[in-house]
Amino acid sequence: MIYDLIIIGGGPAGSAASVYASRKKLKTLLLADSFGGQSSVSFDIQNWIGTKNISGVDLAKNLEEHVREYASDVLQIKNERVESLKKNENIFTIKTSNNEYETMTVLISSGSKRKKLSVPGAEEFENKGITYCATCDGPIFTGKDVVVVGGGNAGFETASQLVAYTKSVTILYDEDRPRAEKIIVDKILANEKVKNISCSKIKEIRGGKFVESLVCYHTKTGEEKEIKTQGIFVEIGSEPNTDFAKDIIELDEHKQIVVNPKNQRTSVEGIWSAGDCTDGLYHQNNIAAGDAVKALEDIFIYLQSK
C-alpha cells in the first residue's frame, strides 16, 4: 500500500498534522515512538494556548486522545522509530526497525532532544529542580534562587524570563565571556537580581527530595564553590532528531532541516517539516503545531494537483 502521507513524530507538530490530515481524508500513517515531545516531562505548562496550566503528562495524553479519535482506515498509528528515508522517483520509502512503508509525501516532525547535564546528581534531580524550559516551568520557581546553565542567547533569554518570578538568577557558563549578543548581555546583567559567573563548570548537584545546591569549579584555577539554589535551568543546546534524513534533505550546520517558512517545504519535493527539528527561528509547542497545520494545508494542495 502507498500512503498519501507519512508523518514522523508524535509531538504537538505531528499530532496537529495527524488531526488535520484525517479531517482532509488523506490516507495517513503516523510513526511515533511516543506522544507529547520534549514537554511531556514538564511539571506544569502554562503557555499552551486555551489551557491555563497542564502537566506534560496530561498534554501528551490529550494529544494522543485527540489523534486516536480519528484513527481509522484513514489514519493509522504505529509505535515505531524511523531509521531511514529514501526517494525512488516520486515515491518515498521509510524504513523502521520493524517494517518498510511507501508514501507520496512526508512530514518530518521528529523534534529534538535537549543536551543534558552529565554530572553526579543530574539524573537524580531531573524534574526535581532541574528543568529545560523557562517558558513552561518558570512560574513554579516564584520567589526562589535559581541558576541558569549556559552563556549563549538561550541562557540569557531564559534569565530574562526568570527575573519576573524569581528572587535571584545566577548565570553560569564555562567560557571567559558570554556567547550571547552583547546587547542582550548588557540588558540582563543590568538587573540587580542577576549574577554572572564565567569560567565555571558544574561538578555535582546536591539535594534531598529536590535540588538544594550545586558545586562548580573555576576552569582556570580549579577553585570550587557551592551555590545554594532551588532550581537549575539548563540551556546548553539541543540536538534535532534528523539523522535518518541527513542523506536526502538539506540540513544546516546544527543538523536542523532547512525549510521555507511560507509553507514548510524542504529542499526535496514531497517532503515537509515542522517543529523543533527545523531551522525555524523559534521553537515552542504552539509554534510547532501551527507550522504543522501550515504544512498540512500545503501538502493537501500538492496531492490534489497530482
Residue frames as qw, qx, qy, qz and C-alpha x, y, z in Angstrom:
[[0.000, 0.887, 0.462, 0.000, 0.00, 0.00, 0.00],
 [0.392, 0.245, -0.015, 0.887, 1.18, 3.51, -0.78],
 [0.170, -0.696, -0.510, 0.476, 0.08, 6.19, 1.70],
 [0.218, 0.899, 0.193, 0.328, -0.80, 9.74, 0.76],
 [0.025, -0.810, 0.342, -0.476, 1.23, 10.96, 3.71],
 [0.781, -0.259, -0.466, 0.325, 3.51, 9.62, 6.42],
 [0.206, -0.878, 0.155, -0.403, 4.03, 11.81, 9.49],
 [0.717, 0.069, -0.529, 0.448, 7.14, 11.22, 11.58],
 [0.176, 0.134, -0.483, 0.847, 6.87, 12.25, 15.25],
 [0.339, -0.594, -0.717, -0.134, 4.13, 12.47, 17.86],
 [0.230, -0.266, -0.350, 0.868, 4.75, 15.84, 19.49],
 [0.261, 0.634, 0.342, -0.642, 2.50, 18.89, 19.06],
 [0.248, 0.493, -0.480, -0.682, 3.52, 19.20, 15.39],
 [0.134, 0.053, -0.950, -0.276, 2.94, 15.58, 14.46],
 [0.115, 0.419, 0.825, -0.362, -0.29, 15.43, 16.45],
 [0.291, 0.607, 0.127, -0.729, -1.72, 18.59, 14.87],
 [0.258, 0.383, -0.653, -0.599, -0.80, 17.37, 11.40],
 [0.006, -0.099, -0.994, -0.039, -2.40, 13.98, 12.06],
 [0.239, 0.542, 0.620, -0.515, -5.72, 15.55, 13.06],
 [0.324, 0.631, -0.135, -0.692, -5.75, 17.81, 10.00],
 [0.147, 0.273, -0.848, -0.430, -4.73, 15.00, 7.65],
 [0.118, 0.271, 0.944, -0.145, -7.56, 12.85, 8.99],
 [0.290, 0.629, 0.401, -0.599, -10.12, 15.61, 8.53],
 [0.344, 0.605, -0.379, -0.610, -8.99, 16.00, 4.94],
 [0.935, 0.151, 0.252, -0.198, -9.34, 12.23, 4.44],
 [0.388, 0.684, -0.616, -0.048, -5.73, 11.69, 3.45],
 [0.967, -0.113, -0.226, 0.033, -4.58, 8.11, 3.78],
 [0.022, 0.814, -0.437, 0.383, -2.04, 8.75, 6.53],
 [0.854, -0.189, -0.409, 0.261, 0.40, 6.81, 8.68],
 [0.227, -0.877, 0.281, -0.316, 1.74, 8.37, 11.88],
 [0.818, 0.068, -0.450, 0.352, 5.04, 6.90, 13.06],
 [0.200, -0.754, 0.283, -0.558, 5.69, 7.94, 16.67],
 [0.534, 0.040, -0.776, 0.333, 7.53, 6.20, 19.45],
 [0.204, -0.472, -0.645, 0.566, 5.63, 8.40, 21.94],
 [0.040, 0.815, 0.405, 0.412, 3.30, 11.41, 22.14],
 [0.406, -0.872, -0.200, 0.189, 3.97, 14.82, 23.64],
 [0.501, 0.704, -0.191, 0.467, 7.51, 15.62, 22.59],
 [0.409, 0.261, -0.521, 0.702, 10.01, 17.24, 24.96],
 [0.322, -0.407, 0.197, -0.832, 7.31, 18.89, 27.04],
 [0.789, -0.279, -0.489, -0.244, 5.96, 15.55, 28.22],
 [0.647, -0.133, -0.544, 0.518, 8.45, 15.75, 31.12],
 [0.005, 0.390, -0.161, 0.907, 7.41, 19.26, 32.21],
 [0.098, -0.273, -0.802, 0.522, 5.71, 19.55, 35.59],
 [0.164, 0.738, 0.506, -0.415, 3.46, 22.48, 34.76],
 [0.317, 0.208, 0.467, 0.799, 3.00, 24.06, 31.32],
 [0.046, 0.663, 0.458, -0.591, 1.35, 27.48, 31.45],
 [0.142, 0.533, -0.276, -0.787, 1.61, 28.67, 27.84],
 [0.152, 0.194, 0.899, 0.361, -0.35, 26.02, 25.93],
 [0.255, -0.030, -0.112, -0.960, -3.00, 28.23, 24.37],
 [0.643, -0.257, -0.439, -0.573, -6.52, 27.55, 25.60],
 [0.806, -0.373, -0.445, 0.114, -5.37, 25.85, 28.80],
 [0.253, -0.921, 0.185, -0.229, -4.27, 27.87, 31.85],
 [0.141, -0.619, 0.768, -0.084, -1.93, 25.15, 33.03],
 [0.969, 0.094, -0.081, -0.216, -1.35, 21.49, 32.27],
 [0.605, -0.518, 0.576, 0.186, 1.29, 18.92, 33.12],
 [0.201, 0.501, -0.706, -0.458, 3.46, 17.49, 30.39],
 [0.182, 0.050, 0.982, -0.028, 1.99, 14.07, 31.05],
 [0.386, 0.578, 0.594, -0.404, -1.55, 15.37, 30.59],
 [0.320, 0.685, -0.266, -0.598, -0.60, 17.33, 27.48],
 [0.061, 0.302, -0.896, -0.319, 0.82, 14.17, 25.93],
 [0.251, 0.286, 0.903, -0.198, -2.31, 12.25, 26.92],
 [0.385, 0.672, 0.294, -0.560, -4.59, 14.90, 25.41],
 [0.251, 0.582, -0.542, -0.552, -2.63, 14.95, 22.16],
 [0.029, -0.104, 0.981, 0.164, -2.77, 11.18, 21.87],
 [0.312, 0.445, 0.763, -0.351, -6.51, 11.06, 22.65],
 [0.379, 0.686, 0.015, -0.621, -7.23, 13.71, 20.04],
 [0.207, 0.460, -0.737, -0.449, -5.21, 11.91, 17.38],
 [0.083, 0.035, 0.996, -0.006, -6.69, 8.50, 18.20],
 [0.437, 0.477, 0.459, -0.610, -10.18, 9.96, 17.93],
 [0.550, 0.632, -0.228, -0.496, -9.50, 10.00, 14.19],
 [0.146, -0.374, 0.898, 0.180, -7.63, 6.69, 13.99],
 [0.787, 0.332, 0.358, -0.376, -9.43, 4.56, 11.43],
 [0.800, 0.303, 0.407, 0.320, -8.92, 3.27, 7.93],
 [0.329, 0.911, 0.005, 0.250, -7.84, 6.83, 7.06],
 [0.030, -0.797, 0.504, -0.332, -5.28, 7.33, 9.84],
 [0.923, -0.137, -0.332, 0.139, -3.07, 4.54, 11.14],
 [0.244, -0.850, 0.399, -0.244, -0.75, 4.90, 14.13],
 [0.930, 0.044, -0.303, 0.205, 2.33, 2.76, 14.65],
 [0.487, -0.837, 0.245, 0.041, 4.75, 2.93, 17.55],
 [0.888, 0.151, 0.146, 0.409, 7.94, 2.59, 15.52],
 [0.275, -0.776, 0.213, 0.526, 11.20, 4.53, 15.30],
 [0.681, 0.731, -0.013, -0.035, 12.28, 5.68, 11.84],
 [0.738, -0.365, 0.340, 0.453, 15.71, 4.55, 10.69],
 [0.302, -0.169, 0.497, 0.796, 15.96, 5.82, 7.11],
 [0.451, 0.716, 0.318, -0.429, 14.15, 7.81, 4.44],
 [0.340, -0.167, 0.649, 0.660, 14.74, 7.34, 0.71],
 [0.520, 0.593, 0.116, -0.603, 13.16, 8.54, -2.53],
 [0.396, -0.001, 0.804, 0.444, 12.73, 6.48, -5.70],
 [0.048, 0.431, 0.574, 0.695, 11.26, 8.59, -8.48],
 [0.296, -0.482, -0.057, -0.822, 8.06, 10.03, -6.90],
 [0.811, -0.452, -0.318, -0.192, 7.66, 7.54, -4.06],
 [0.092, -0.673, 0.591, -0.436, 9.30, 7.70, -0.64],
 [0.815, -0.147, -0.559, 0.035, 10.34, 4.61, 1.32],
 [0.303, -0.689, 0.418, -0.509, 10.57, 4.88, 5.08],
 [0.714, 0.032, -0.686, 0.134, 12.30, 2.09, 6.97],
 [0.536, -0.669, 0.264, -0.442, 11.70, 1.46, 10.66],
 [0.205, -0.437, 0.859, -0.171, 13.13, -1.18, 12.95],
 [0.573, 0.135, 0.760, -0.276, 10.16, -3.40, 12.05],
 [0.587, 0.580, 0.564, 0.018, 8.87, -2.52, 8.58],
 [0.217, -0.094, 0.367, 0.900, 9.14, -0.53, 5.38],
 [0.289, 0.709, 0.554, -0.327, 6.43, 1.86, 4.22],
 [0.328, 0.214, 0.452, 0.802, 5.80, 3.75, 0.97],
 [0.043, 0.772, 0.454, -0.444, 4.21, 7.16, 0.64],
 [0.435, 0.712, 0.302, 0.460, 3.68, 10.01, -1.79],
 [0.027, 0.798, -0.165, 0.579, 4.53, 12.73, 0.76],
 [0.665, -0.224, -0.535, 0.471, 6.34, 13.01, 4.08],
 [0.207, -0.868, 0.062, -0.448, 6.04, 15.41, 7.01],
 [0.647, 0.044, -0.553, 0.523, 9.04, 15.27, 9.34],
 [0.363, -0.753, 0.070, -0.545, 8.10, 16.48, 12.82],
 [0.831, -0.066, -0.499, 0.238, 10.62, 14.40, 14.74],
 [0.468, -0.880, -0.035, -0.074, 11.53, 17.18, 17.18],
 [0.396, 0.612, -0.536, 0.425, 14.79, 17.44, 19.06],
 [0.784, -0.450, -0.384, 0.189, 16.33, 16.26, 22.28],
 [0.205, -0.947, 0.186, -0.161, 17.85, 18.53, 24.91],
 [0.568, 0.376, -0.584, 0.441, 21.52, 18.26, 25.68],
 [0.698, -0.667, -0.202, -0.163, 21.58, 17.24, 29.32],
 [0.197, -0.777, 0.545, -0.245, 23.96, 17.70, 32.19],
 [0.899, 0.077, -0.429, 0.049, 26.22, 14.71, 32.79],
 [0.098, 0.489, -0.622, 0.604, 27.41, 15.22, 36.35],
 [0.260, -0.214, -0.886, 0.318, 26.61, 13.41, 39.61],
 [0.116, 0.434, 0.554, -0.700, 23.06, 14.28, 40.69],
 [0.246, 0.218, -0.353, -0.876, 21.88, 15.40, 37.25],
 [0.397, -0.150, -0.816, -0.391, 19.81, 12.31, 36.55],
 [0.249, -0.343, -0.804, 0.416, 18.56, 12.05, 40.12],
 [0.016, 0.527, 0.379, -0.761, 17.19, 15.60, 40.22],
 [0.054, -0.093, -0.576, -0.810, 15.79, 15.89, 36.71],
 [0.401, -0.516, -0.512, -0.557, 12.25, 17.29, 37.08],
 [0.614, -0.637, -0.407, 0.227, 13.04, 17.76, 40.78],
 [0.299, -0.821, 0.058, 0.482, 14.62, 21.17, 40.36],
 [0.260, -0.293, 0.605, 0.693, 16.46, 20.60, 37.08],
 [0.535, 0.651, 0.484, -0.236, 14.41, 21.79, 34.12],
 [0.451, 0.002, 0.528, 0.720, 14.87, 22.65, 30.46],
 [0.063, 0.581, 0.546, 0.600, 12.09, 25.16, 29.80],
 [0.092, -0.150, -0.372, 0.911, 11.74, 28.56, 31.47],
 [0.385, -0.113, -0.313, -0.861, 8.59, 29.32, 29.49],
 [0.658, -0.277, -0.651, -0.257, 6.93, 26.17, 30.80],
 [0.701, -0.364, -0.543, 0.285, 8.33, 25.98, 34.34],
 [0.254, 0.387, -0.232, 0.856, 9.45, 29.50, 35.30],
 [0.451, -0.558, -0.022, -0.696, 6.41, 30.41, 37.43],
 [0.864, -0.315, -0.393, 0.031, 6.94, 27.30, 39.57],
 [0.672, -0.061, -0.305, 0.672, 10.11, 28.92, 40.95],
 [0.103, -0.825, -0.138, -0.538, 8.49, 32.17, 42.05],
 [0.464, -0.825, 0.192, -0.260, 10.45, 33.72, 44.92],
 [0.923, -0.259, 0.181, 0.218, 13.29, 31.19, 44.70],
 [0.115, -0.759, 0.525, 0.368, 17.00, 31.40, 43.89],
 [0.907, 0.329, 0.262, -0.005, 17.76, 29.74, 40.57],
 [0.335, -0.520, 0.566, 0.545, 20.74, 29.04, 38.32],
 [0.749, 0.622, 0.024, -0.227, 20.81, 29.16, 34.52],
 [0.638, -0.330, 0.561, 0.411, 23.48, 26.99, 32.90],
 [0.584, 0.472, 0.497, 0.434, 24.60, 28.34, 29.54],
 [0.217, -0.579, 0.007, 0.786, 26.14, 31.56, 28.27],
 [0.193, 0.214, 0.640, 0.712, 24.51, 31.74, 24.85],
 [0.290, -0.217, -0.188, -0.913, 21.46, 33.71, 23.76],
 [0.635, -0.367, -0.615, -0.289, 19.17, 30.96, 25.05],
 [0.541, -0.272, -0.589, 0.536, 20.72, 31.13, 28.52],
 [0.093, -0.094, -0.194, 0.972, 20.41, 34.91, 28.80],
 [0.423, -0.235, -0.396, -0.781, 16.90, 34.92, 27.32],
 [0.621, -0.372, -0.690, 0.025, 15.95, 32.30, 29.90],
 [0.367, -0.229, -0.456, 0.778, 17.35, 34.55, 32.62],
 [0.132, -0.098, -0.100, -0.981, 15.30, 37.47, 31.29],
 [0.578, -0.362, -0.550, -0.482, 12.13, 35.41, 31.69],
 [0.641, -0.310, -0.646, 0.277, 13.03, 34.18, 35.16],
 [0.199, 0.058, -0.343, 0.916, 13.69, 37.58, 36.75],
 [0.429, -0.344, -0.235, -0.801, 9.95, 38.22, 36.58],
 [0.813, -0.373, -0.371, -0.250, 9.32, 35.36, 39.01],
 [0.822, -0.114, -0.417, 0.371, 12.43, 34.51, 40.99],
 [0.477, -0.845, -0.031, 0.240, 14.30, 36.00, 43.91],
 [0.132, -0.758, 0.503, 0.393, 17.64, 35.78, 42.11],
 [0.902, 0.429, 0.053, -0.001, 19.15, 34.36, 38.91],
 [0.387, -0.654, 0.550, 0.347, 22.76, 33.19, 38.60],
 [0.790, 0.580, -0.133, -0.145, 24.03, 32.62, 35.05],
 [0.614, -0.510, 0.574, 0.185, 26.78, 30.02, 34.94],
 [0.818, 0.572, -0.051, -0.034, 28.93, 29.18, 31.91],
 [0.850, -0.293, 0.199, 0.389, 32.39, 27.81, 31.18],
 [0.569, 0.577, 0.125, 0.572, 33.69, 30.45, 28.75],
 [0.375, -0.082, -0.218, 0.898, 35.66, 33.62, 29.59],
 [0.243, 0.209, 0.091, -0.943, 32.72, 35.71, 28.47],
 [0.617, 0.384, 0.570, -0.383, 29.13, 35.08, 27.36],
 [0.309, 0.091, 0.735, 0.597, 28.50, 33.91, 23.82],
 [0.178, 0.765, 0.611, -0.100, 25.19, 35.79, 23.79],
 [0.313, 0.672, 0.208, 0.638, 24.84, 39.04, 21.87],
 [0.321, 0.036, -0.386, 0.864, 26.25, 41.99, 23.81],
 [0.316, -0.324, -0.092, -0.887, 23.01, 43.96, 23.75],
 [0.768, -0.371, -0.446, -0.273, 21.22, 41.03, 25.41],
 [0.674, -0.117, -0.506, 0.525, 24.00, 40.50, 27.96],
 [0.133, 0.188, -0.231, 0.945, 24.13, 44.17, 28.95],
 [0.505, -0.386, -0.209, -0.744, 20.38, 44.36, 29.38],
 [0.816, -0.337, -0.461, -0.083, 20.13, 41.25, 31.55],
 [0.641, -0.085, -0.440, 0.623, 23.18, 41.97, 33.72],
 [0.034, -0.399, 0.092, -0.912, 21.83, 45.45, 34.44],
 [0.690, -0.507, -0.295, -0.424, 19.14, 43.79, 36.56],
 [0.180, -0.613, 0.616, -0.460, 20.24, 43.69, 40.20],
 [0.871, -0.168, 0.324, -0.329, 18.65, 40.26, 40.63],
 [0.917, 0.380, -0.103, 0.061, 21.07, 38.70, 38.12],
 [0.448, -0.708, 0.508, 0.200, 24.56, 37.42, 38.88],
 [0.754, 0.593, -0.267, -0.086, 27.04, 36.38, 36.21],
 [0.627, -0.549, 0.540, 0.119, 29.69, 33.67, 36.80],
 [0.661, 0.630, -0.366, -0.178, 32.10, 32.92, 33.97],
 [0.372, 0.501, -0.769, 0.140, 34.69, 30.16, 33.57],
 [0.452, -0.236, 0.698, -0.502, 32.71, 27.77, 35.72],
 [0.553, 0.029, -0.752, -0.359, 31.64, 24.18, 35.23],
 [0.764, -0.393, 0.144, -0.491, 29.25, 22.16, 37.37],
 [0.148, 0.380, -0.902, 0.144, 30.89, 19.32, 39.28],
 [0.168, -0.241, -0.939, 0.180, 27.94, 18.00, 41.28],
 [0.410, -0.423, -0.194, -0.784, 24.29, 18.67, 42.09],
 [0.173, -0.042, -0.854, 0.489, 23.10, 18.13, 45.64],
 [0.481, -0.277, -0.066, -0.829, 19.78, 17.97, 47.42],
 [0.391, -0.017, 0.817, -0.423, 17.19, 15.93, 49.28],
 [0.531, 0.496, 0.678, -0.110, 13.83, 15.42, 47.61],
 [0.454, 0.866, 0.176, 0.110, 14.62, 18.41, 45.38],
 [0.602, 0.430, -0.144, 0.657, 17.68, 20.38, 44.30],
 [0.464, -0.833, -0.196, 0.226, 19.28, 22.34, 47.11],
 [0.177, -0.843, 0.345, 0.374, 22.68, 23.34, 45.71],
 [0.872, 0.458, -0.044, 0.170, 25.31, 22.76, 43.08],
 [0.580, -0.603, 0.304, 0.456, 29.09, 22.54, 43.27],
 [0.653, 0.746, 0.023, 0.129, 31.05, 24.22, 40.49],
 [0.678, -0.426, 0.188, 0.568, 34.72, 24.86, 39.81],
 [0.179, 0.868, -0.197, -0.419, 36.69, 27.56, 38.03],
 [0.912, 0.396, 0.073, 0.083, 38.00, 26.22, 34.72],
 [0.465, 0.726, -0.343, 0.373, 41.36, 28.03, 35.10],
 [0.133, -0.611, 0.594, -0.507, 42.12, 27.93, 38.83],
 [0.509, -0.076, -0.858, 0.018, 40.24, 24.77, 39.79],
 [0.117, -0.063, 0.570, -0.811, 38.75, 26.56, 42.80],
 [0.238, -0.409, -0.855, -0.213, 35.45, 25.03, 43.90],
 [0.219, -0.052, 0.336, -0.915, 32.39, 26.73, 45.35],
 [0.015, 0.415, 0.909, -0.035, 28.90, 25.67, 46.36],
 [0.216, -0.118, -0.147, -0.958, 25.90, 27.67, 45.20],
 [0.262, 0.305, 0.793, -0.458, 22.60, 27.33, 47.02],
 [0.334, 0.124, -0.406, -0.841, 19.72, 27.04, 44.59],
 [0.587, 0.179, 0.659, -0.436, 16.24, 25.56, 44.30],
 [0.749, 0.575, 0.295, -0.146, 16.19, 25.42, 40.52],
 [0.350, -0.418, 0.583, 0.603, 18.61, 24.77, 37.67],
 [0.654, 0.671, 0.176, -0.302, 17.60, 25.77, 34.14],
 [0.608, -0.226, 0.585, 0.486, 19.77, 24.02, 31.56],
 [0.530, 0.813, 0.074, -0.230, 20.37, 25.85, 28.28],
 [0.385, -0.534, 0.629, 0.412, 23.38, 24.11, 26.75],
 [0.299, 0.352, -0.613, -0.641, 21.73, 23.46, 23.41],
 [0.795, 0.151, 0.475, -0.347, 19.68, 20.74, 21.77],
 [0.138, -0.264, 0.831, 0.469, 20.12, 18.18, 19.04],
 [0.680, 0.248, -0.087, -0.684, 17.48, 17.71, 16.33],
 [0.675, -0.023, 0.736, -0.042, 16.33, 14.16, 15.62],
 [0.581, 0.697, -0.112, -0.406, 17.26, 14.23, 11.96],
 [0.318, -0.467, 0.780, 0.267, 19.92, 11.55, 11.47],
 [0.597, 0.282, 0.750, 0.034, 17.53, 9.37, 9.45],
 [0.471, 0.825, 0.308, -0.043, 17.09, 12.18, 6.90],
 [0.284, -0.763, 0.296, 0.499, 20.65, 13.52, 6.62],
 [0.410, -0.135, 0.715, 0.551, 21.32, 11.77, 3.29],
 [0.268, 0.548, 0.728, 0.312, 18.23, 13.05, 1.49],
 [0.020, 0.924, 0.320, 0.210, 17.44, 16.65, 2.50],
 [0.332, 0.579, -0.251, 0.701, 19.35, 19.82, 3.26],
 [0.613, -0.660, -0.356, 0.250, 20.36, 20.34, 6.88],
 [0.073, 0.932, -0.198, 0.293, 22.04, 23.40, 8.35],
 [0.346, 0.510, -0.669, 0.417, 25.19, 23.42, 10.46],
 [0.393, -0.288, 0.619, -0.615, 23.12, 22.45, 13.51],
 [0.001, 0.069, 0.987, 0.143, 21.60, 19.44, 11.72],
 [0.374, 0.473, 0.497, -0.624, 18.24, 21.21, 11.57],
 [0.453, 0.434, 0.698, 0.346, 16.08, 20.77, 8.49],
 [0.034, -0.226, 0.153, 0.961, 16.08, 23.82, 6.24],
 [0.228, 0.587, 0.777, 0.006, 12.50, 24.82, 5.40],
 [0.015, 0.386, 0.291, 0.875, 10.64, 27.54, 3.53],
 [0.032, 0.195, 0.646, -0.738, 8.77, 29.36, 6.33],
 [0.452, 0.099, -0.171, -0.870, 5.86, 30.17, 3.98],
 [0.842, 0.033, -0.260, -0.471, 4.84, 26.53, 3.55],
 [0.675, -0.484, 0.545, -0.117, 7.37, 24.38, 5.48],
 [0.909, 0.409, -0.083, 0.006, 8.69, 22.73, 2.31],
 [0.657, -0.530, 0.392, 0.366, 12.20, 21.25, 2.46],
 [0.028, 0.603, -0.571, -0.556, 14.84, 21.03, -0.25],
 [0.080, 0.002, 0.952, 0.297, 13.23, 17.86, -1.62],
 [0.519, -0.072, -0.275, -0.806, 9.90, 17.95, -3.42],
 [0.738, -0.227, -0.579, -0.262, 7.36, 15.91, -1.46],
 [0.601, -0.272, -0.572, 0.487, 8.95, 16.40, 1.96],
 [0.195, -0.799, -0.026, -0.569, 7.79, 18.99, 4.50],
 [0.557, -0.107, -0.624, 0.538, 8.99, 19.57, 8.05],
 [0.308, -0.749, -0.090, -0.580, 7.69, 21.35, 11.16],
 [0.776, -0.621, -0.112, -0.007, 8.62, 21.80, 14.81],
 [0.455, -0.812, 0.329, 0.159, 11.89, 21.68, 16.69],
 [0.780, -0.037, 0.470, 0.411, 13.73, 19.66, 14.03],
 [0.486, 0.751, 0.273, 0.354, 13.59, 22.62, 11.61],
 [0.470, 0.061, -0.095, 0.875, 15.71, 25.74, 11.28],
 [0.172, -0.825, -0.403, -0.357, 12.79, 27.92, 12.36],
 [0.134, 0.589, -0.329, 0.726, 13.78, 30.95, 14.42],
 [0.431, -0.358, 0.489, -0.669, 11.62, 30.00, 17.41],
 [0.478, -0.032, -0.872, -0.103, 10.79, 26.57, 18.84],
 [0.342, -0.071, 0.589, -0.729, 7.74, 26.22, 21.08],
 [0.308, 0.257, 0.911, -0.096, 4.76, 23.88, 21.27],
 [0.396, 0.711, 0.376, -0.443, 2.25, 26.37, 19.85],
 [0.219, 0.698, -0.444, -0.517, 4.58, 27.32, 17.01],
 [0.150, -0.196, 0.944, 0.220, 5.25, 23.67, 16.18],
 [0.379, 0.453, 0.784, -0.191, 1.55, 22.90, 15.97],
 [0.348, 0.792, 0.108, -0.490, 0.88, 25.97, 13.82],
 [0.099, 0.596, -0.650, -0.461, 3.72, 25.22, 11.43],
 [0.258, 0.023, 0.961, 0.100, 2.48, 21.64, 11.06],
 [0.417, 0.640, 0.565, -0.311, -1.01, 22.83, 10.15],
 [0.243, 0.783, -0.256, -0.513, 0.55, 25.21, 7.63],
 [0.070, -0.363, 0.869, 0.329, 2.50, 22.29, 6.13],
 [0.365, 0.270, 0.886, -0.090, -0.60, 20.09, 6.02],
 [0.430, 0.741, 0.245, -0.454, -2.58, 22.68, 4.11],
 [0.221, 0.698, -0.526, -0.434, 0.21, 22.82, 1.55],
 [0.220, -0.161, 0.955, 0.116, 0.52, 19.02, 1.40],
 [0.483, 0.478, 0.677, -0.284, -3.20, 18.73, 0.68],
 [0.423, 0.792, -0.068, -0.435, -2.98, 21.19, -2.21],
 [0.009, 0.560, -0.771, -0.303, 0.11, 19.38, -3.51],
 [0.328, 0.053, 0.943, 0.001, -1.64, 15.99, -3.50],
 [0.492, 0.630, 0.455, -0.393, -4.76, 17.42, -5.11],
 [0.327, 0.770, -0.314, -0.449, -2.65, 18.60, -8.03],
 [0.215, -0.348, 0.885, 0.223, -1.24, 15.12, -8.67]]
